[in-house]
Amino acid sequence: METTHSWLMKNGYEDIANLIDEIMKEWKLQGKKTRRNWWEKLCGDKNGNPTKVGKQEIPVLRAAQIRQGLPISKNALCRNEDEKPPEIMANTRWNKM
């Protein structure tokens, strides 16, 4: 299973991977164990606008919107027309029995 971080690094979004790393480092320093679905954050808000996590603005990625089945917004970044987002993997971590 490919992580968000590895996909970003492999597809020319090192700056965004580093931004996410910085956010997570800040959480760790604060003693937080916060978790995020970064693909959802990379889709933007309901109108396709960038969202904020803390004080950091998270850019919108076309690949993230495609992956989540959302319409592609005008401001969505795409650095490689051939990039393919990873498939959504089933996660049983929070399934109710």
JOGI-V280944 format. One record per residue. NEAR is the number of other ideal C-beta (glycine too) atoms within 10 Angstrom. D_CENTER is the distance of its C-alpha to the mean C-alpha in Angstrom with 2 decimals. Layout:
# JOGI-V280944
near=(NEAR:NEAR)
d_center=(D_CENTER:D_CENTER)
This chain:
# JOGI-V280944
near=(7:11:11:21:16:12:21:23:14:12:19:13:23:11:9:21:19:13:17:20:12:12:19:17:10:15:16:11:8:10:6:10:7:12:9:14:11:22:18:14:21:27:26:21:12:8:8:16:11:17:16:10:17:12:7:13:12:22:17:23:27:20:24:25:21:17:20:14:8:16:9:16:16:6:13:21:15:15:12:11:6:6:16:11:19:14:9:10:7:6:9:5:5:5:7:3:2)
d_center=(15.26:12.68:9.99:6.44:8.42:11.29:9.88:8.64:12.10:13.96:12.98:13.80:10.73:12.34:12.33:8.62:8.73:11.82:10.61:8.34:11.55:13.71:12.28:12.77:16.15:17.21:16.65:18.67:21.35:21.63:22.11:19.19:17.71:14.76:11.98:8.64:6.68:3.17:3.26:5.74:4.99:3.79:7.00:9.02:12.07:14.73:16.07:13.07:13.38:10.99:10.58:11.78:11.24:14.76:16.07:13.04:11.71:8.05:8.64:8.24:7.88:10.67:9.53:6.69:9.68:12.01:10.42:10.55:13.97:13.67:15.80:14.67:15.19:17.44:15.19:12.26:12.07:13.38:14.96:16.52:18.00:18.31:14.73:14.00:10.79:11.67:13.41:12.50:14.68:16.98:16.60:19.89:19.07:19.52:21.83:25.07:28.29)
